[in-house]
Amino acid sequence: MYIGRVSGTVVSTIKNELYVGRKLLVVDRLDLAGQPTVKYDIAVDMVQAGVGDLVLVLDEGNSARQIVGREPDGAIRALIVGIVDQVALEDDAPIGG
Amino acid sequence: MQFARVIGTLVATQKVEGLEGVKFLIVQPLDKHRQPVGQPQVAADGTAQAGPGELVFTIGIREAALALPETFVPVDLAIIGIVDEVDVR
């Protein structure tokens, strides 16, 4: 899982049936300093997140399929599974990169 | 899942069993601002409705094959949907 920042929305009509009725958000992957990296995911929102929110992103297929109840063949991987309230790090944590 | 632009088609008559009827497209992976990143790749079309010029979103690794009618096939990138609208800041 990683910490991300929701930076946008995606609208799609023609899509895999598993995605019908689900909200797709663009999430920037952040480094530990909270800065966006070049990596991003188009993730399915499970927690009513919105643009600007700091979120917890799961990017693993089996877990995602379990959460949406579509085992063993759901074509799904990236999910927003939480809205982050606070992150605390040790003073000597390797921030950045 | 990431954005990609469909830039071409690919036809292969002789294919591994299970891939019959699967449509292959050449896609250029994009960043979130829809600018090209990396090299073009071949993707299987899970929507069966995508075509050149279209903005799509793709899924990779194991989940790619799950987007196809036959789910145990050797595919590592598949188109999951066609994008109508994006609002990214």
N, CA and C atoms of all chains as a GROMACS GRO file, in nm:
protein
  558
    1MET      N    1   0.085  -0.119   0.000
    1MET     CA    2   0.000   0.000   0.000
    1MET      C    3   0.088   0.123   0.000
    2TYR      N    4   0.033   0.232  -0.044
    2TYR     CA    5   0.109   0.357  -0.042
    2TYR      C    6   0.018   0.475  -0.010
    3ILE      N    7   0.082   0.586   0.022
    3ILE     CA    8   0.008   0.708   0.053
    3ILE      C    9   0.002   0.791  -0.075
    4GLY      N   10  -0.117   0.837  -0.108
    4GLY     CA   11  -0.133   0.915  -0.230
    4GLY      C   12  -0.220   1.037  -0.208
    5ARG      N   13  -0.220   1.122  -0.310
    5ARG     CA   14  -0.305   1.241  -0.307
    5ARG      C   15  -0.396   1.235  -0.428
    6VAL      N   16  -0.526   1.244  -0.406
    6VAL     CA   17  -0.620   1.240  -0.518
    6VAL      C   18  -0.607   1.368  -0.598
    7SER      N   19  -0.578   1.355  -0.728
    7SER     CA   20  -0.556   1.474  -0.809
    7SER      C   21  -0.654   1.488  -0.924
    8GLY      N   22  -0.746   1.394  -0.939
    8GLY     CA   23  -0.839   1.411  -1.049
    8GLY      C   24  -0.944   1.302  -1.058
    9THR      N   25  -1.033   1.319  -1.154
    9THR     CA   26  -1.141   1.223  -1.175
    9THR      C   27  -1.140   1.172  -1.319
   10VAL      N   28  -1.191   1.053  -1.337
   10VAL     CA   29  -1.198   0.992  -1.470
   10VAL      C   30  -1.341   0.945  -1.494
   11VAL      N   31  -1.394   0.977  -1.612
   11VAL     CA   32  -1.527   0.930  -1.648
   11VAL      C   33  -1.515   0.836  -1.767
   12SER      N   34  -1.579   0.720  -1.757
   12SER     CA   35  -1.573   0.621  -1.864
   12SER      C   36  -1.707   0.551  -1.874
   13THR      N   37  -1.757   0.538  -1.997
   13THR     CA   38  -1.885   0.470  -2.017
   13THR      C   39  -1.862   0.326  -2.062
   14ILE      N   40  -1.774   0.310  -2.163
   14ILE     CA   41  -1.745   0.175  -2.212
   14ILE      C   42  -1.632   0.120  -2.127
   15LYS      N   43  -1.660   0.019  -2.044
   15LYS     CA   44  -1.559  -0.034  -1.953
   15LYS      C   45  -1.596  -0.174  -1.908
   16ASN      N   46  -1.503  -0.240  -1.845
   16ASN     CA   47  -1.525  -0.372  -1.788
   16ASN      C   48  -1.645  -0.364  -1.692
   17GLU      N   49  -1.733  -0.465  -1.696
   17GLU     CA   50  -1.856  -0.458  -1.616
   17GLU      C   51  -1.832  -0.444  -1.466
   18LEU      N   52  -1.717  -0.489  -1.421
   18LEU     CA   53  -1.686  -0.479  -1.278
   18LEU      C   54  -1.676  -0.334  -1.232
   19TYR      N   55  -1.651  -0.244  -1.327
   19TYR     CA   56  -1.631  -0.102  -1.294
   19TYR      C   57  -1.759  -0.019  -1.304
   20VAL      N   58  -1.868  -0.082  -1.345
   20VAL     CA   59  -1.994  -0.010  -1.358
   20VAL      C   60  -2.041   0.035  -1.219
   21GLY      N   61  -2.069   0.164  -1.206
   21GLY     CA   62  -2.116   0.217  -1.078
   21GLY      C   63  -2.007   0.247  -0.978
   22ARG      N   64  -1.881   0.232  -1.021
   22ARG     CA   65  -1.769   0.262  -0.930
   22ARG      C   66  -1.701   0.391  -0.972
   23LYS      N   67  -1.651   0.465  -0.871
   23LYS     CA   68  -1.588   0.593  -0.899
   23LYS      C   69  -1.438   0.576  -0.921
   24LEU      N   70  -1.389   0.632  -1.031
   24LEU     CA   71  -1.246   0.624  -1.063
   24LEU      C   72  -1.178   0.757  -1.034
   25LEU      N   73  -1.069   0.752  -0.960
   25LEU     CA   74  -0.994   0.873  -0.926
   25LEU      C   75  -0.849   0.858  -0.966
   26VAL      N   76  -0.787   0.968  -1.005
   26VAL     CA   77  -0.643   0.968  -1.033
   26VAL      C   78  -0.573   1.001  -0.902
   27VAL      N   79  -0.478   0.915  -0.862
   27VAL     CA   80  -0.406   0.935  -0.737
   27VAL      C   81  -0.257   0.945  -0.764
   28ASP      N   82  -0.195   1.052  -0.716
   28ASP     CA   83  -0.050   1.067  -0.727
   28ASP      C   84   0.014   0.993  -0.612
   29ARG      N   85   0.116   0.915  -0.645
   29ARG     CA   86   0.191   0.848  -0.539
   29ARG      C   87   0.284   0.951  -0.474
   30LEU      N   88   0.285   0.957  -0.342
   30LEU     CA   89   0.367   1.056  -0.272
   30LEU      C   90   0.492   0.993  -0.213
   31ASP      N   91   0.597   1.078  -0.197
   31ASP     CA   92   0.712   1.030  -0.120
   31ASP      C   93   0.684   1.060   0.027
   32LEU      N   94   0.776   1.022   0.116
   32LEU     CA   95   0.750   1.040   0.259
   32LEU      C   96   0.744   1.186   0.301
   33ALA      N   97   0.798   1.274   0.216
   33ALA     CA   98   0.791   1.417   0.246
   33ALA      C   99   0.656   1.474   0.201
   34GLY      N  100   0.574   1.388   0.141
   34GLY     CA  101   0.443   1.433   0.098
   34GLY      C  102   0.441   1.496  -0.040
   35GLN      N  103   0.553   1.483  -0.111
   35GLN     CA  104   0.561   1.541  -0.246
   35GLN      C  105   0.522   1.437  -0.351
   36PRO      N  106   0.447   1.479  -0.454
   36PRO     CA  107   0.408   1.385  -0.558
   36PRO      C  108   0.529   1.332  -0.636
   37THR      N  109   0.525   1.204  -0.670
   37THR     CA  110   0.629   1.146  -0.755
   37THR      C  111   0.570   1.140  -0.896
   38VAL      N  112   0.645   1.086  -0.992
   38VAL     CA  113   0.590   1.076  -1.128
   38VAL      C  114   0.489   0.962  -1.139
   39LYS      N  115   0.484   0.876  -1.036
   39LYS     CA  116   0.394   0.760  -1.043
   39LYS      C  117   0.252   0.798  -1.005
   40TYR      N  118   0.157   0.735  -1.073
   40TYR     CA  119   0.016   0.758  -1.040
   40TYR      C  120  -0.062   0.632  -1.070
   41ASP      N  121  -0.183   0.627  -1.017
   41ASP     CA  122  -0.275   0.518  -1.048
   41ASP      C  123  -0.413   0.575  -1.074
   42ILE      N  124  -0.486   0.509  -1.162
   42ILE     CA  125  -0.629   0.534  -1.171
   42ILE      C  126  -0.688   0.427  -1.080
   43ALA      N  127  -0.744   0.471  -0.967
   43ALA     CA  128  -0.787   0.376  -0.864
   43ALA      C  129  -0.937   0.384  -0.842
   44VAL      N  130  -0.994   0.271  -0.798
   44VAL     CA  131  -1.136   0.266  -0.766
   44VAL      C  132  -1.156   0.314  -0.622
   45ASP      N  133  -1.245   0.408  -0.605
   45ASP     CA  134  -1.268   0.466  -0.472
   45ASP      C  135  -1.366   0.382  -0.391
   46MET      N  136  -1.321   0.337  -0.273
   46MET     CA  137  -1.407   0.258  -0.185
   46MET      C  138  -1.448   0.336  -0.061
   47VAL      N  139  -1.401   0.461  -0.046
   47VAL     CA  140  -1.421   0.533   0.082
   47VAL      C  141  -1.474   0.676   0.065
   48GLN      N  142  -1.538   0.704  -0.046
   48GLN     CA  143  -1.593   0.838  -0.068
   48GLN      C  144  -1.486   0.946  -0.064
   49ALA      N  145  -1.372   0.919  -0.124
   49ALA     CA  146  -1.263   1.017  -0.129
   49ALA      C  147  -1.294   1.121  -0.237
   50GLY      N  148  -1.224   1.233  -0.229
   50GLY     CA  149  -1.244   1.337  -0.329
   50GLY      C  150  -1.111   1.400  -0.366
   51VAL      N  151  -1.114   1.487  -0.468
   51VAL     CA  152  -0.992   1.552  -0.513
   51VAL      C  153  -0.931   1.635  -0.399
   52GLY      N  154  -0.799   1.618  -0.379
   52GLY     CA  155  -0.729   1.689  -0.272
   52GLY      C  156  -0.707   1.604  -0.149
   53ASP      N  157  -0.782   1.495  -0.134
   53ASP     CA  158  -0.769   1.410  -0.015
   53ASP      C  159  -0.638   1.331  -0.014
   54LEU      N  160  -0.584   1.313   0.107
   54LEU     CA  161  -0.469   1.226   0.128
   54LEU      C  162  -0.525   1.086   0.153
   55VAL      N  163  -0.483   0.989   0.073
   55VAL     CA  164  -0.549   0.858   0.081
   55VAL      C  165  -0.449   0.742   0.090
   56LEU      N  166  -0.503   0.629   0.134
   56LEU     CA  167  -0.427   0.505   0.141
   56LEU      C  168  -0.468   0.422   0.020
   57VAL      N  169  -0.370   0.382  -0.060
   57VAL     CA  170  -0.400   0.309  -0.184
   57VAL      C  171  -0.345   0.167  -0.177
   58LEU      N  172  -0.432   0.073  -0.212
   58LEU     CA  173  -0.394  -0.067  -0.220
   58LEU      C  174  -0.371  -0.099  -0.367
   59ASP      N  175  -0.258  -0.160  -0.400
   59ASP     CA  176  -0.232  -0.196  -0.540
   59ASP      C  177  -0.191  -0.342  -0.548
   60GLU      N  178  -0.286  -0.428  -0.518
   60GLU     CA  179  -0.260  -0.572  -0.521
   60GLU      C  180  -0.390  -0.643  -0.557
   61GLY      N  181  -0.383  -0.727  -0.659
   61GLY     CA  182  -0.503  -0.786  -0.715
   61GLY      C  183  -0.587  -0.872  -0.624
   62ASN      N  184  -0.524  -0.967  -0.554
   62ASN     CA  185  -0.604  -1.059  -0.473
   62ASN      C  186  -0.681  -0.986  -0.363
   63SER      N  187  -0.614  -0.891  -0.299
   63SER     CA  188  -0.680  -0.813  -0.194
   63SER      C  189  -0.794  -0.731  -0.251
   64ALA      N  190  -0.769  -0.670  -0.367
   64ALA     CA  191  -0.871  -0.586  -0.430
   64ALA      C  192  -0.993  -0.669  -0.468
   65ARG      N  193  -0.969  -0.789  -0.522
   65ARG     CA  194  -1.081  -0.876  -0.560
   65ARG      C  195  -1.162  -0.917  -0.438
   66GLN      N  196  -1.093  -0.942  -0.327
   66GLN     CA  197  -1.160  -0.980  -0.202
   66GLN      C  198  -1.250  -0.866  -0.155
   67ILE      N  199  -1.198  -0.743  -0.160
   67ILE     CA  200  -1.274  -0.628  -0.111
   67ILE      C  201  -1.398  -0.601  -0.195
   68VAL      N  202  -1.386  -0.614  -0.328
   68VAL     CA  203  -1.504  -0.588  -0.411
   68VAL      C  204  -1.590  -0.713  -0.428
   69GLY      N  205  -1.546  -0.824  -0.365
   69GLY     CA  206  -1.627  -0.946  -0.370
   69GLY      C  207  -1.630  -1.011  -0.507
   70ARG      N  208  -1.520  -1.003  -0.579
   70ARG     CA  209  -1.516  -1.065  -0.711
   70ARG      C  210  -1.395  -1.157  -0.727
   71GLU      N  211  -1.390  -1.257  -0.639
   71GLU     CA  212  -1.286  -1.358  -0.653
   71GLU      C  213  -1.341  -1.470  -0.739
   72PRO      N  214  -1.262  -1.541  -0.816
   72PRO     CA  215  -1.118  -1.519  -0.831
   72PRO      C  216  -1.083  -1.446  -0.960
   73ASP      N  217  -1.184  -1.393  -1.031
   73ASP     CA  218  -1.155  -1.346  -1.168
   73ASP      C  219  -1.184  -1.199  -1.196
   74GLY      N  220  -1.195  -1.116  -1.094
   74GLY     CA  221  -1.220  -0.974  -1.119
   74GLY      C  222  -1.094  -0.903  -1.166
   75ALA      N  223  -1.106  -0.830  -1.276
   75ALA     CA  224  -0.989  -0.760  -1.331
   75ALA      C  225  -0.975  -0.626  -1.261
   76ILE      N  226  -0.928  -0.629  -1.138
   76ILE     CA  227  -0.919  -0.507  -1.058
   76ILE      C  228  -0.796  -0.514  -0.970
   77ARG      N  229  -0.732  -0.399  -0.946
   77ARG     CA  230  -0.609  -0.401  -0.867
   77ARG      C  231  -0.592  -0.282  -0.774
   78ALA      N  232  -0.606  -0.160  -0.827
   78ALA     CA  233  -0.580  -0.042  -0.744
   78ALA      C  234  -0.708   0.010  -0.682
   79LEU      N  235  -0.711   0.015  -0.548
   79LEU     CA  236  -0.828   0.064  -0.475
   79LEU      C  237  -0.785   0.170  -0.375
   80ILE      N  238  -0.870   0.270  -0.356
   80ILE     CA  239  -0.849   0.364  -0.246
   80ILE      C  240  -0.923   0.304  -0.128
   81VAL      N  241  -0.847   0.268  -0.024
   81VAL     CA  242  -0.908   0.196   0.088
   81VAL      C  243  -0.913   0.276   0.218
   82GLY      N  244  -0.864   0.400   0.216
   82GLY     CA  245  -0.872   0.480   0.338
   82GLY      C  246  -0.841   0.626   0.311
   83ILE      N  247  -0.891   0.712   0.398
   83ILE     CA  248  -0.856   0.854   0.392
   83ILE      C  249  -0.764   0.879   0.511
   84VAL      N  250  -0.644   0.927   0.483
   84VAL     CA  251  -0.541   0.941   0.588
   84VAL      C  252  -0.564   1.068   0.669
   85ASP      N  253  -0.569   1.051   0.802
   85ASP     CA  254  -0.584   1.168   0.890
   85ASP      C  255  -0.448   1.220   0.931
   86GLN      N  256  -0.357   1.127   0.960
   86GLN     CA  257  -0.229   1.170   1.014
   86GLN      C  258  -0.122   1.066   0.985
   87VAL      N  259  -0.002   1.114   0.958
   87VAL     CA  260   0.114   1.026   0.942
   87VAL      C  261   0.222   1.076   1.036
   88ALA      N  262   0.278   0.987   1.120
   88ALA     CA  263   0.386   1.028   1.210
   88ALA      C  264   0.510   0.948   1.176
   89LEU      N  265   0.623   1.014   1.165
   89LEU     CA  266   0.748   0.946   1.130
   89LEU      C  267   0.853   0.970   1.237
   90GLU      N  268   0.944   0.875   1.250
   90GLU     CA  269   1.060   0.895   1.338
   90GLU      C  270   1.140   1.015   1.287
   91ASP      N  271   1.210   1.080   1.377
   91ASP     CA  272   1.288   1.198   1.338
   91ASP      C  273   1.393   1.166   1.232
   92ASP      N  274   1.449   1.041   1.240
   92ASP     CA  275   1.555   1.006   1.146
   92ASP      C  276   1.505   0.923   1.027
   93ALA      N  277   1.374   0.929   1.002
   93ALA     CA  278   1.319   0.852   0.889
   93ALA      C  279   1.378   0.905   0.758
   94PRO      N  280   1.407   0.812   0.665
   94PRO     CA  281   1.468   0.852   0.537
   94PRO      C  282   1.366   0.916   0.444
   95ILE      N  283   1.335   1.042   0.467
   95ILE     CA  284   1.234   1.113   0.388
   95ILE      C  285   1.288   1.148   0.250
   96GLY      N  286   1.200   1.138   0.154
   96GLY     CA  287   1.237   1.175   0.017
   96GLY      C  288   1.255   1.056  -0.071
   97GLY      N  289   1.274   1.084  -0.200
   97GLY     CA  290   1.291   0.976  -0.298
   97GLY      C  291   1.167   0.896  -0.312
   98MET      N  292  -0.408   0.119  -1.254
   98MET     CA  293  -0.441   0.143  -1.394
   98MET      C  294  -0.382   0.276  -1.437
   99GLN      N  295  -0.346   0.283  -1.564
   99GLN     CA  296  -0.285   0.405  -1.616
   99GLN      C  297  -0.350   0.442  -1.749
  100PHE      N  298  -0.329   0.568  -1.788
  100PHE     CA  299  -0.382   0.614  -1.916
  100PHE      C  300  -0.292   0.566  -2.029
  101ALA      N  301  -0.353   0.545  -2.146
  101ALA     CA  302  -0.276   0.514  -2.266
  101ALA      C  303  -0.354   0.562  -2.387
  102ARG      N  304  -0.282   0.589  -2.495
  102ARG     CA  305  -0.346   0.630  -2.621
  102ARG      C  306  -0.329   0.516  -2.719
  103VAL      N  307  -0.436   0.476  -2.783
  103VAL     CA  308  -0.428   0.371  -2.884
  103VAL      C  309  -0.368   0.432  -3.010
  104ILE      N  310  -0.256   0.374  -3.056
  104ILE     CA  311  -0.190   0.432  -3.173
  104ILE      C  312  -0.182   0.335  -3.291
  105GLY      N  313  -0.235   0.216  -3.273
  105GLY     CA  314  -0.230   0.123  -3.386
  105GLY      C  315  -0.295  -0.010  -3.354
  106THR      N  316  -0.298  -0.096  -3.455
  106THR     CA  317  -0.356  -0.228  -3.437
  106THR      C  318  -0.252  -0.335  -3.469
  107LEU      N  319  -0.277  -0.455  -3.423
  107LEU     CA  320  -0.185  -0.565  -3.450
  107LEU      C  321  -0.267  -0.690  -3.481
  108VAL      N  322  -0.226  -0.759  -3.585
  108VAL     CA  323  -0.294  -0.883  -3.620
  108VAL      C  324  -0.195  -0.998  -3.610
  109ALA      N  325  -0.234  -1.104  -3.541
  109ALA     CA  326  -0.152  -1.225  -3.535
  109ALA      C  327  -0.245  -1.343  -3.558
  110THR      N  328  -0.220  -1.415  -3.665
  110THR     CA  329  -0.309  -1.527  -3.696
  110THR      C  330  -0.274  -1.647  -3.609
  111GLN      N  331  -0.145  -1.672  -3.598
  111GLN     CA  332  -0.100  -1.786  -3.517
  111GLN      C  333  -0.077  -1.739  -3.374
  112LYS      N  334  -0.160  -1.786  -3.284
  112LYS     CA  335  -0.151  -1.741  -3.145
  112LYS      C  336  -0.161  -1.857  -3.050
  113VAL      N  337  -0.118  -1.834  -2.927
  113VAL     CA  338  -0.132  -1.933  -2.821
  113VAL      C  339  -0.281  -1.963  -2.801
  114GLU      N  340  -0.310  -2.086  -2.768
  114GLU     CA  341  -0.447  -2.127  -2.743
  114GLU      C  342  -0.511  -2.040  -2.634
  115GLY      N  343  -0.630  -1.996  -2.658
  115GLY     CA  344  -0.698  -1.909  -2.560
  115GLY      C  345  -0.703  -1.765  -2.605
  116LEU      N  346  -0.614  -1.730  -2.698
  116LEU     CA  347  -0.611  -1.592  -2.745
  116LEU      C  348  -0.689  -1.571  -2.874
  117GLU      N  349  -0.756  -1.676  -2.920
  117GLU     CA  350  -0.837  -1.661  -3.042
  117GLU      C  351  -0.945  -1.556  -3.018
  118GLY      N  352  -0.960  -1.467  -3.112
  118GLY     CA  353  -1.066  -1.366  -3.100
  118GLY      C  354  -1.029  -1.245  -3.017
  119VAL      N  355  -0.911  -1.249  -2.955
  119VAL     CA  356  -0.868  -1.133  -2.875
  119VAL      C  357  -0.807  -1.030  -2.968
  120LYS      N  358  -0.853  -0.905  -2.951
  120LYS     CA  359  -0.803  -0.796  -3.036
  120LYS      C  360  -0.682  -0.732  -2.970
  121PHE      N  361  -0.575  -0.716  -3.048
  121PHE     CA  362  -0.454  -0.651  -2.996
  121PHE      C  363  -0.438  -0.511  -3.054
  122LEU      N  364  -0.400  -0.418  -2.967
  122LEU     CA  365  -0.379  -0.280  -3.010
  122LEU      C  366  -0.243  -0.233  -2.962
  123ILE      N  367  -0.183  -0.143  -3.041
  123ILE     CA  368  -0.058  -0.081  -2.997
  123ILE      C  369  -0.097   0.043  -2.916
  124VAL      N  370  -0.045   0.054  -2.794
  124VAL     CA  371  -0.079   0.168  -2.710
  124VAL      C  372   0.047   0.240  -2.663
  125GLN      N  373   0.034   0.370  -2.649
  125GLN     CA  374   0.142   0.451  -2.592
  125GLN      C  375   0.102   0.486  -2.449
  126PRO      N  376   0.176   0.436  -2.348
  126PRO     CA  377   0.145   0.472  -2.208
  126PRO      C  378   0.160   0.623  -2.187
  127LEU      N  379   0.073   0.679  -2.102
  127LEU     CA  380   0.072   0.823  -2.078
  127LEU      C  381   0.085   0.853  -1.929
  128ASP      N  382   0.134   0.975  -1.899
  128ASP     CA  383   0.132   1.018  -1.760
  128ASP      C  384  -0.006   1.078  -1.732
  129LYS      N  385  -0.025   1.131  -1.609
  129LYS     CA  386  -0.161   1.174  -1.574
  129LYS      C  387  -0.206   1.296  -1.652
  130HIS      N  388  -0.110   1.369  -1.712
  130HIS     CA  389  -0.147   1.482  -1.796
  130HIS      C  390  -0.160   1.440  -1.943
  131ARG      N  391  -0.162   1.310  -1.963
  131ARG     CA  392  -0.178   1.248  -2.095
  131ARG      C  393  -0.062   1.278  -2.187
  132GLN      N  394   0.059   1.290  -2.130
  132GLN     CA  395   0.181   1.303  -2.211
  132GLN      C  396   0.247   1.166  -2.218
  133PRO      N  397   0.309   1.132  -2.334
  133PRO     CA  398   0.370   1.000  -2.350
  133PRO      C  399   0.481   0.973  -2.248
  134VAL      N  400   0.484   0.852  -2.194
  134VAL     CA  401   0.596   0.808  -2.110
  134VAL      C  402   0.636   0.667  -2.152
  135GLY      N  403   0.764   0.647  -2.173
  135GLY     CA  404   0.813   0.514  -2.208
  135GLY      C  405   0.779   0.473  -2.350
  136GLN      N  406   0.805   0.346  -2.376
  136GLN     CA  407   0.788   0.291  -2.510
  136GLN      C  408   0.645   0.241  -2.532
  137PRO      N  409   0.600   0.244  -2.659
  137PRO     CA  410   0.469   0.186  -2.691
  137PRO      C  411   0.467   0.036  -2.655
  138GLN      N  412   0.348  -0.013  -2.625
  138GLN     CA  413   0.333  -0.153  -2.590
  138GLN      C  414   0.215  -0.213  -2.663
  139VAL      N  415   0.208  -0.346  -2.661
  139VAL     CA  416   0.093  -0.414  -2.719
  139VAL      C  417  -0.002  -0.450  -2.606
  140ALA      N  418  -0.129  -0.412  -2.622
  140ALA     CA  419  -0.229  -0.443  -2.520
  140ALA      C  420  -0.343  -0.521  -2.581
  141ALA      N  421  -0.400  -0.611  -2.501
  141ALA     CA  422  -0.520  -0.682  -2.543
  141ALA      C  423  -0.638  -0.591  -2.510
  142ASP      N  424  -0.737  -0.590  -2.599
  142ASP     CA  425  -0.851  -0.501  -2.576
  142ASP      C  426  -0.962  -0.572  -2.498
  143GLY      N  427  -0.970  -0.543  -2.370
  143GLY     CA  428  -1.072  -0.604  -2.284
  143GLY      C  429  -1.212  -0.548  -2.309
  144THR      N  430  -1.220  -0.433  -2.376
  144THR     CA  431  -1.352  -0.375  -2.403
  144THR      C  432  -1.405  -0.422  -2.538
  145ALA      N  433  -1.313  -0.469  -2.625
  145ALA     CA  434  -1.344  -0.510  -2.762
  145ALA      C  435  -1.400  -0.394  -2.844
  146GLN      N  436  -1.391  -0.272  -2.793
  146GLN     CA  437  -1.450  -0.159  -2.864
  146GLN      C  438  -1.355  -0.042  -2.884
  147ALA      N  439  -1.231  -0.056  -2.839
  147ALA     CA  440  -1.136   0.055  -2.850
  147ALA      C  441  -1.075   0.056  -2.991
  148GLY      N  442  -1.030   0.175  -3.032
  148GLY     CA  443  -0.969   0.186  -3.164
  148GLY      C  444  -0.864   0.294  -3.164
  149PRO      N  445  -0.786   0.302  -3.273
  149PRO     CA  446  -0.680   0.402  -3.283
  149PRO      C  447  -0.729   0.544  -3.256
  150GLY      N  448  -0.648   0.620  -3.180
  150GLY     CA  449  -0.681   0.757  -3.148
  150GLY      C  450  -0.747   0.773  -3.013
  151GLU      N  451  -0.803   0.662  -2.961
  151GLU     CA  452  -0.878   0.674  -2.837
  151GLU      C  453  -0.792   0.676  -2.712
  152LEU      N  454  -0.840   0.752  -2.611
  152LEU     CA  455  -0.778   0.754  -2.480
  152LEU      C  456  -0.842   0.644  -2.398
  153VAL      N  457  -0.759   0.556  -2.343
  153VAL     CA  458  -0.810   0.440  -2.268
  153VAL      C  459  -0.739   0.431  -2.135
  154PHE      N  460  -0.788   0.342  -2.046
  154PHE     CA  461  -0.708   0.310  -1.930
  154PHE      C  462  -0.679   0.162  -1.929
  155THR      N  463  -0.556   0.130  -1.886
  155THR     CA  464  -0.508  -0.008  -1.897
  155THR      C  465  -0.475  -0.066  -1.760
  156ILE      N  466  -0.476  -0.197  -1.753
  156ILE     CA  467  -0.438  -0.268  -1.630
  156ILE      C  468  -0.327  -0.364  -1.668
  157GLY      N  469  -0.231  -0.381  -1.576
  157GLY     CA  470  -0.115  -0.463  -1.609
  157GLY      C  471  -0.102  -0.589  -1.526
  158ILE      N  472   0.003  -0.662  -1.552
  158ILE     CA  473   0.041  -0.784  -1.480
  158ILE      C  474  -0.071  -0.888  -1.484
  159ARG      N  475  -0.091  -0.960  -1.377
  159ARG     CA  476  -0.186  -1.071  -1.373
  159ARG      C  477  -0.330  -1.028  -1.408
  160GLU      N  478  -0.365  -0.907  -1.364
  160GLU     CA  479  -0.502  -0.861  -1.382
  160GLU      C  480  -0.538  -0.838  -1.529
  161ALA      N  481  -0.435  -0.822  -1.614
  161ALA     CA  482  -0.461  -0.799  -1.755
  161ALA      C  483  -0.540  -0.915  -1.815
  162ALA      N  484  -0.497  -1.035  -1.789
  162ALA     CA  485  -0.565  -1.152  -1.846
  162ALA      C  486  -0.708  -1.164  -1.793
  163LEU      N  487  -0.730  -1.118  -1.670
  163LEU     CA  488  -0.864  -1.128  -1.611
  163LEU      C  489  -0.965  -1.036  -1.681
  164ALA      N  490  -0.915  -0.941  -1.758
  164ALA     CA  491  -1.005  -0.850  -1.830
  164ALA      C  492  -1.056  -0.913  -1.959
  165LEU      N  493  -1.008  -1.032  -1.993
  165LEU     CA  494  -1.046  -1.096  -2.119
  165LEU      C  495  -1.146  -1.208  -2.095
  166PRO      N  496  -1.215  -1.249  -2.202
  166PRO     CA  497  -1.315  -1.357  -2.186
  166PRO      C  498  -1.252  -1.486  -2.132
  167GLU      N  499  -1.136  -1.519  -2.183
  167GLU     CA  500  -1.062  -1.637  -2.131
  167GLU      C  501  -0.957  -1.582  -2.035
  168THR      N  502  -0.965  -1.620  -1.908
  168THR     CA  503  -0.885  -1.550  -1.806
  168THR      C  504  -0.749  -1.612  -1.773
  169PHE      N  505  -0.720  -1.728  -1.832
  169PHE     CA  506  -0.587  -1.785  -1.805
  169PHE      C  507  -0.509  -1.787  -1.935
  170VAL      N  508  -0.470  -1.668  -1.978
  170VAL     CA  509  -0.399  -1.652  -2.104
  170VAL      C  510  -0.275  -1.564  -2.084
  171PRO      N  511  -0.174  -1.582  -2.172
  171PRO     CA  512  -0.052  -1.505  -2.156
  171PRO      C  513  -0.062  -1.363  -2.208
  172VAL      N  514  -0.111  -1.274  -2.122
  172VAL     CA  515  -0.128  -1.133  -2.157
  172VAL      C  516  -0.084  -1.050  -2.037
  173ASP      N  517  -0.006  -0.943  -2.059
  173ASP     CA  518   0.038  -0.864  -1.944
  173ASP      C  519  -0.007  -0.718  -1.947
  174LEU      N  520  -0.088  -0.682  -2.045
  174LEU     CA  521  -0.144  -0.547  -2.048
  174LEU      C  522  -0.278  -0.555  -2.120
  175ALA      N  523  -0.381  -0.499  -2.058
  175ALA     CA  524  -0.513  -0.502  -2.121
  175ALA      C  525  -0.585  -0.369  -2.102
  176ILE      N  526  -0.668  -0.338  -2.200
  176ILE     CA  527  -0.750  -0.217  -2.193
  176ILE      C  528  -0.877  -0.252  -2.115
  177ILE      N  529  -0.902  -0.173  -2.011
  177ILE     CA  530  -1.016  -0.197  -1.921
  177ILE      C  531  -1.134  -0.108  -1.959
  178GLY      N  532  -1.103   0.014  -2.007
  178GLY     CA  533  -1.213   0.104  -2.041
  178GLY      C  534  -1.168   0.216  -2.133
  179ILE      N  535  -1.266   0.278  -2.196
  179ILE     CA  536  -1.241   0.393  -2.283
  179ILE      C  537  -1.277   0.518  -2.204
  180VAL      N  538  -1.185   0.616  -2.203
  180VAL     CA  539  -1.205   0.736  -2.123
  180VAL      C  540  -1.290   0.838  -2.199
  181ASP      N  541  -1.395   0.887  -2.132
  181ASP     CA  542  -1.479   0.991  -2.191
  181ASP      C  543  -1.429   1.128  -2.149
  182GLU      N  544  -1.390   1.138  -2.022
  182GLU     CA  545  -1.358   1.268  -1.966
  182GLU      C  546  -1.257   1.253  -1.853
  183VAL      N  547  -1.161   1.344  -1.848
  183VAL     CA  548  -1.063   1.345  -1.739
  183VAL      C  549  -1.056   1.487  -1.683
  184ASP      N  550  -1.050   1.497  -1.551
  184ASP     CA  551  -1.030   1.628  -1.489
  184ASP      C  552  -0.918   1.610  -1.388
  185VAL      N  553  -0.796   1.649  -1.428
  185VAL     CA  554  -0.680   1.630  -1.341
  185VAL      C  555  -0.610   1.763  -1.321
  186ARG      N  556  -0.572   1.787  -1.196
  186ARG     CA  557  -0.500   1.913  -1.172
  186ARG      C  558  -0.353   1.887  -1.147
   0.00000   0.00000   0.00000
